[in-house]
Amino acid sequence: MPNQQITAGQRPRLDFWHPTRIRQPTLVLAGTDDPIIPLINARIMSRLLPDATLHVYDEGHLGLLTKAPELGDLVSRFLLDETHRGPR
């Protein structure tokens, strides 16, 4: 699977995974101004994953750096949310 990272922004490549294989709650983060991975990819992914939450933020591809306090808090709340935890 070499060059997948290079082609990831060019077209959706879903042939190497199947959404039903990912059963864990998933937080999908996407920026409205991302020139590398279009927002539509995150919208598609969040619809295909059975237990996904989509969060769209006003920023580009580096949102986790430029909006670190806001998105870091969001990720922390998602991970600590008891409703996302299945049986142990």
FENRA-V67489 format. One record per pair of residues at least 24 apart in sequence whose C-alpha atoms are under 10 Angstrom apart, sorted by sequence separation. I is the first residue (numbers start at 1). GAP is how many residues later the second one is. If there is no record, write none. Layout:
# FENRA-V67489
I | GAP
I | GAP
This chain:
# FENRA-V67489
25 | 24
26 | 24
27 | 24
28 | 24
29 | 24
30 | 24
31 | 24
32 | 24
33 | 24
34 | 24
36 | 24
37 | 24
12 | 25
24 | 25
25 | 25
26 | 25
27 | 25
28 | 25
29 | 25
30 | 25
31 | 25
32 | 25
33 | 25
34 | 25
35 | 25
36 | 25
53 | 25
9 | 26
10 | 26
11 | 26
12 | 26
19 | 26
22 | 26
23 | 26
24 | 26
25 | 26
26 | 26
27 | 26
28 | 26
29 | 26
30 | 26
31 | 26
32 | 26
33 | 26
34 | 26
35 | 26
9 | 27
10 | 27
11 | 27
19 | 27
22 | 27
23 | 27
24 | 27
25 | 27
26 | 27
27 | 27
28 | 27
29 | 27
30 | 27
31 | 27
32 | 27
33 | 27
34 | 27
8 | 28
9 | 28
10 | 28
12 | 28
13 | 28
19 | 28
20 | 28
21 | 28
22 | 28
23 | 28
24 | 28
25 | 28
26 | 28
27 | 28
28 | 28
29 | 28
30 | 28
31 | 28
32 | 28
33 | 28
34 | 28
8 | 29
9 | 29
12 | 29
19 | 29
20 | 29
21 | 29
22 | 29
23 | 29
30 | 29
31 | 29
32 | 29
33 | 29
34 | 29
6 | 30
11 | 30
18 | 30
19 | 30
20 | 30
22 | 30
30 | 30
31 | 30
33 | 30
14 | 31
18 | 31
19 | 31
20 | 31
30 | 31
31 | 31
32 | 31
9 | 32
12 | 32
19 | 32
30 | 32
31 | 32
8 | 33
12 | 33
30 | 33
31 | 33
51 | 33
29 | 34
30 | 34
29 | 35
29 | 42
29 | 45
29 | 46
27 | 47
28 | 47
27 | 48
27 | 51
26 | 52
27 | 52
25 | 53
26 | 53
25 | 54
25 | 58
26 | 58
25 | 59
24 | 60
25 | 60
24 | 61
25 | 61
24 | 62
